[in-house]
Amino acid sequence: PRWIISAEIMETSRLFARTCARLDPLWALDLGTHLVRLSHSEPFWDVDKGRVMAKQRTRLYGLELESRAVSYGKIDAAHALEIFIREGLVNDTIAFPLDFITHNRAVREKLADALTRARDSGYLNLDEATYRFYAAHLEKTPVSAVGELVDLVRERRGAEPRFLMLEPENLRDPETITHDAEAFPEALPIDNRALPLNYAYKPGQADDGVTLEVSVREAEALTPAALDWAVPGHLEQKVEHYLRALPKELRRGFVPLAETAKSLAEQVAARDRLTDRRESLTQALAAQIAERFRVSIDPAVWAEKPLPDHLRVRVRVVDANAKELCASRDLTEIGAALHLQKREASATVARVEPEAWRRARTKWETPPQTTWKFGDIPERVMVTEQAGMPVFAFPALQTEKDGVSLRLAKTPDEARELTRRGVAALIERQLSNDLGWLERDLRAVKNLGPLIATLAPAEELQAQAFHAIRAWVCGRVVEPLTATVFATVFERAKADLRGIVPRFCDQLREILTLRQALLVQSNAPAGLDRDLAGLLPPDFLRTTPYAQLAHFPRYLKAMKLRAERWRQNPAKEAERAAQLAPYVAAVVKQRAGGSGETLRWLVEEFRVSLFAQELGTAEPVSAVKLDRALASMQGGAVLPPTETVPLPKPIVSASVVARKTTPLKNLGALDKLFPR
């Protein structure tokens, strides 16, 4: 037995107990009441029993006889009341339907909503204020159980109908709450719909700040500009953040920042009300600064210093069953997540509900056509709906043996790629006669004679030229996919073919003449011959988009100027070459992997800006822009195909730093100011 009683204990070689009997320790609770000692500890709130309990231990000469939970109200009424208020009333865990609990819950929710909208830290003190209210009203008649509370309320309700009912002023002085319904609206209007805004004061947590809960269709209607202006009460803080994020030399002009931010916030808000097309906050702020301070700021300067999370609206997308699909403060991430969800849903529907796809294909798909007979093609068509998420198919033009047919793709990427090839095939079929004449007329390439002798055979260059021009003429983008747009694109392509061979030959002659001049020059900087070979390999006409050839004369002139300046100041040119080298290596690495064409032309423009600034660049370019392009490529961003390289842009003249001139000492020195 676990417990025994002995009449005698004797110790000889060992300790012996004599005349022993089995003992039930619970007998001592009755027989030894005058000897046992009671202790109480670990008081707690028992939700199921609706009572404050404590652990009672009964000991006899230090041996624990019993341990059980007992009501704590009879042991320490004051402490039991405190636990009852905090755990039962303040934490709202009492299930009994008491009127004052329902009323107080509504008052607290309304006040908490007002405080969280204004991000008032008083939100954290509501629990303590609620405790003090209950403690003041229950101090004289302490309770520690729900039954006792019910009896007390019934007893006092006759004389005090609003006994234990909270009012907002009991928790917080109304004058200290700076909540403005217009500054912190309850909903965001989008396309004749009001989407509810939920506010939370939870610093460091994912849902801190403002959360917008939307369906998949509502999420597609959201724009970054709409989210920027969703909470007018945050506008001043956002503007101040953007001012502080500016470089120091610009920031000085806006001191004191708090006052400037306040006035600018009012001005951009007025600008937004008067603007038909809603701008993003950074665009509106940059425009307002330019108008007021005559300082030009590129909104992209704020891209690397985003707002704190609590000032950015968090979008939470849910399905028909209110299950969260994705949540983020960046609409790009939302779009990517929904795109993945739709792909998975589309694959599931195609597998589980093939009948829905069969109906959609029967309705939309067509047999092969040799001319545009598709009418106006929608961007997407709905196949079915799955758990509240619409499943779309994406019409695409697919190249086939007998022509081009309309097919339904499961993803936008697949549809885009099929359509790109399908449009090219359709244009090529309709321009077959013109392309035949083009191939014949390109025999004029042979007239370049000595200029192509050191590059490649004339027949090979002719084939490359035909490939490049055909890809350029046929690889046009048709957006949207309508008969009118296609007809316009086709007529433009046909017009571009007229007289293209003489223009191309003149362009090629200029490029090869500059190449020849660079080949025969002496004393050139190290690596120039490698750069020339990289720009003009024997197959450059095949690997270079036709539209990009217009920039080649400028690239070659920049190489020539580099060689001349290297002879004047080798150290300076070596410094510029070192600045360029990492990007050239990156281009070589990317091209070896089958990508990097976009980066390649950015690097060529950067080369011009470094070595021949006065020639200008086709677009603004800098080391920062190249670093971003590299980071984007390493992050897995998809670069546009070479066939979609845009037409040559107007040259952007780069600023040239004025050279210091020596002071004039006589009239004859005036000739230096006007060189012939």
Rosetta blueprint (number, residue, H / E / L):
1 P L
2 R L
3 W L
4 I E
5 I E
6 S E
7 A E
8 E E
9 I E
10 M E
11 E E
12 T L
13 S L
14 R L
15 L E
16 F E
17 A E
18 R E
19 T E
20 C E
21 A E
22 R E
23 L L
24 D L
25 P L
26 L L
27 W H
28 A H
29 L H
30 D H
31 L H
32 G L
33 T L
34 H L
35 L L
36 V L
37 R E
38 L E
39 S E
40 H E
41 S E
42 E E
43 P E
44 F E
45 W E
46 D E
47 V L
48 D L
49 K L
50 G L
51 R E
52 V E
53 M E
54 A E
55 K E
56 Q E
57 R E
58 T E
59 R E
60 L E
61 Y L
62 G L
63 L E
64 E E
65 L E
66 E E
67 S E
68 R E
69 A E
70 V E
71 S E
72 Y L
73 G L
74 K L
75 I L
76 D L
77 A H
78 A H
79 H H
80 A H
81 L H
82 E H
83 I H
84 F H
85 I H
86 R H
87 E H
88 G H
89 L H
90 V H
91 N L
92 D L
93 T L
94 I L
95 A L
96 F L
97 P L
98 L L
99 D H
100 F H
101 I H
102 T H
103 H H
104 N H
105 R H
106 A H
107 V H
108 R H
109 E H
110 K H
111 L H
112 A H
113 D H
114 A H
115 L H
116 T H
117 R H
118 A L
119 R L
120 D L
121 S H
122 G H
123 Y H
124 L H
125 N H
126 L H
127 D H
128 E H
129 A H
130 T H
131 Y H
132 R H
133 F H
134 Y H
135 A H
136 A H
137 H H
138 L H
139 E L
140 K L
141 T L
142 P L
143 V L
144 S L
145 A E
146 V H
147 G H
148 E H
149 L H
150 V H
151 D H
152 L H
153 V H
154 R H
155 E H
156 R H
157 R H
158 G L
159 A L
160 E L
161 P L
162 R L
163 F L
164 L L
165 M L
166 L L
167 E L
168 P H
169 E H
170 N H
171 L H
172 R L
173 D L
174 P H
175 E H
176 T H
177 I L
178 T L
179 H L
180 D L
181 A L
182 E L
183 A L
184 F L
185 P L
186 E L
187 A E
188 L E
189 P E
190 I E
191 D L
192 N L
193 R E
194 A E
195 L E
196 P E
197 L E
198 N E
199 Y E
200 A E
201 Y L
202 K L
203 P L
204 G L
205 Q L
206 A L
207 D L
208 D L
209 G E
210 V E
211 T E
212 L E
213 E E
214 V E
215 S L
216 V H
217 R H
218 E H
219 A H
220 E H
221 A L
222 L L
223 T L
224 P H
225 A H
226 A H
227 L H
228 D H
229 W L
230 A L
231 V L
232 P H
233 G H
234 H H
235 L H
236 E H
237 Q H
238 K H
239 V H
240 E H
241 H H
242 Y H
243 L H
244 R H
245 A L
246 L L
247 P L
248 K H
249 E H
250 L H
251 R H
252 R H
253 G H
254 F H
255 V L
256 P L
257 L H
258 A H
259 E H
260 T H
261 A H
262 K H
263 S H
264 L H
265 A H
266 E H
267 Q H
268 V H
269 A H
270 A H
271 R H
272 D H
273 R H
274 L H
275 T L
276 D L
277 R L
278 R L
279 E L
280 S L
281 L H
282 T H
283 Q H
284 A H
285 L H
286 A H
287 A H
288 Q H
289 I H
290 A H
291 E H
292 R H
293 F H
294 R L
295 V L
296 S L
297 I L
298 D L
299 P H
300 A H
301 V H
302 W H
303 A L
304 E L
305 K L
306 P L
307 L L
308 P L
309 D H
310 H H
311 L H
312 R L
313 V L
314 R E
315 V E
316 R E
317 V E
318 V E
319 D L
320 A L
321 N L
322 A L
323 K L
324 E E
325 L E
326 C E
327 A E
328 S E
329 R L
330 D L
331 L H
332 T H
333 E H
334 I H
335 G H
336 A H
337 A H
338 L H
339 H H
340 L H
341 Q H
342 K H
343 R H
344 E H
345 A H
346 S H
347 A H
348 T H
349 V H
350 A H
351 R H
352 V H
353 E L
354 P H
355 E H
356 A H
357 W H
358 R H
359 R H
360 A H
361 R H
362 T H
363 K H
364 W H
365 E L
366 T L
367 P L
368 P L
369 Q E
370 T L
371 T L
372 W L
373 K L
374 F L
375 G L
376 D L
377 I L
378 P L
379 E L
380 R L
381 V E
382 M E
383 V E
384 T E
385 E E
386 Q E
387 A L
388 G L
389 M E
390 P E
391 V E
392 F E
393 A E
394 F E
395 P E
396 A E
397 L E
398 Q E
399 T E
400 E E
401 K L
402 D L
403 G E
404 V E
405 S E
406 L E
407 R E
408 L E
409 A E
410 K L
411 T L
412 P H
413 D H
414 E H
415 A H
416 R H
417 E H
418 L H
419 T H
420 R H
421 R H
422 G H
423 V H
424 A H
425 A H
426 L H
427 I H
428 E H
429 R H
430 Q H
431 L L
432 S H
433 N H
434 D H
435 L H
436 G H
437 W H
438 L H
439 E H
440 R H
441 D H
442 L H
443 R H
444 A H
445 V H
446 K H
447 N H
448 L H
449 G L
450 P H
451 L H
452 I H
453 A H
454 T L
455 L L
456 A L
457 P L
458 A H
459 E H
460 E H
461 L H
462 Q H
463 A H
464 Q H
465 A H
466 F H
467 H H
468 A H
469 I H
470 R H
471 A H
472 W H
473 V H
474 C H
475 G L
476 R L
477 V L
478 V L
479 E L
480 P L
481 L L
482 T L
483 A H
484 T H
485 V H
486 F H
487 A H
488 T H
489 V H
490 F H
491 E H
492 R H
493 A H
494 K H
495 A H
496 D H
497 L H
498 R L
499 G L
500 I H
501 V H
502 P H
503 R H
504 F H
505 C H
506 D H
507 Q H
508 L H
509 R H
510 E H
511 I H
512 L H
513 T H
514 L H
515 R H
516 Q H
517 A H
518 L H
519 L H
520 V H
521 Q L
522 S L
523 N L
524 A L
525 P L
526 A L
527 G L
528 L H
529 D H
530 R H
531 D H
532 L H
533 A H
534 G H
535 L H
536 L L
537 P L
538 P L
539 D L
540 F H
541 L H
542 R H
543 T H
544 T L
545 P L
546 Y H
547 A H
548 Q H
549 L H
550 A H
551 H H
552 F H
553 P H
554 R H
555 Y H
556 L H
557 K H
558 A H
559 M H
560 K H
561 L H
562 R H
563 A H
564 E H
565 R H
566 W H
567 R H
568 Q H
569 N L
570 P H
571 A H
572 K H
573 E H
574 A H
575 E H
576 R H
577 A H
578 A H
579 Q H
580 L H
581 A H
582 P H
583 Y H
584 V H
585 A H
586 A H
587 V H
588 V H
589 K H
590 Q H
591 R H
592 A H
593 G L
594 G L
595 S L
596 G L
597 E H
598 T H
599 L H
600 R H
601 W H
602 L H
603 V H
604 E H
605 E H
606 F H
607 R H
608 V H
609 S H
610 L H
611 F H
612 A L
613 Q H
614 E H
615 L H
616 G L
617 T E
618 A L
619 E L
620 P L
621 V L
622 S L
623 A H
624 V H
625 K H
626 L H
627 D H
628 R H
629 A H
630 L H
631 A H
632 S H
633 M H
634 Q H
635 G L
636 G L
637 A L
638 V L
639 L L
640 P L
641 P L
642 T H
643 E H
644 T H
645 V L
646 P L
647 L L
648 P L
649 K L
650 P L
651 I L
652 V E
653 S L
654 A L
655 S L
656 V L
657 V L
658 A L
659 R L
660 K L
661 T L
662 T L
663 P L
664 L L
665 K L
666 N L
667 L H
668 G H
669 A H
670 L H
671 D H
672 K H
673 L H
674 F L
675 P L
676 R L
